């Protein structure tokens, strides 16, 4: 029997506005340090939530709590209505949550294509054979802009291409929720716009996207809403223009130079 061709990984067009990702009262303590405190968020399919804040504000800790890499001290995490509070990362991934890491983590003994094929074979909807997984990997690599780099080892990739590989591995899991932790870090200005266009395409395909980023112009361009963390708590949340003009956000994070620059 001929094996069916792989179909491009996609979340499908969103039709349901109910949140696919929800946290309530999410908290994490490290000894006496309260790194994340009382974070509530609700992210529907086809929407992008930008998360910003100073270094040490709790942004990556929040992603680690959602993805299962840390267990919360208090609060809950629900994905697709299912309680995954404190679940192991593989269980969260099988529920449809994929993430990237600030520090890229490829399988260095495998080629770029095989890195992505591994994700396709062991994700929540696993591909049945290595050949099928490689075909699926080829489609994902083409979509992220690595179509001609499948046979090279990850060590030969540029910073931008290493970031693309990190995203490709996440997409090969066919997620419903995509957590992007500084996926634009280290990119040159000419490389940022294509990355933002791809993220917007994924959102329009129906993915729920949570993106942490320090490039404020990128966050403003890509986000439906922006959430600001400060000392582990939510300082404010809302539409980008409203949030980025909030005097509390200016004082805590942006600085008045940003405000003057964007008014001129």
URPEPE-V524908 format. One record per run of one state. SS is the DSSP state (H for helix, E for strand, L for the rest). FROM is the first residue (numbers start at 1). LEN is the number of residues. If there is no record, write none. Layout:
{{SS FROM LEN} {SS FROM LEN}}
This chain:
{{L 1 18} {E 19 12} {L 31 2} {E 33 12} {L 45 3} {E 48 5} {L 53 6} {H 59 9} {L 68 6} {E 74 6} {L 80 2} {E 82 2} {L 84 5} {H 89 6} {L 95 2} {E 97 3} {L 100 11} {E 111 1} {H 112 11} {L 123 7} {H 130 15} {L 145 8} {E 153 1} {H 154 3} {L 157 2} {H 159 13} {L 172 5} {E 177 5} {L 182 7} {H 189 16} {L 205 3} {E 208 5} {L 213 3} {H 216 7} {L 223 2} {E 225 6} {L 231 2} {E 233 6} {L 239 1} {H 240 5} {L 245 2} {H 247 8} {L 255 1} {H 256 8} {L 264 1}}
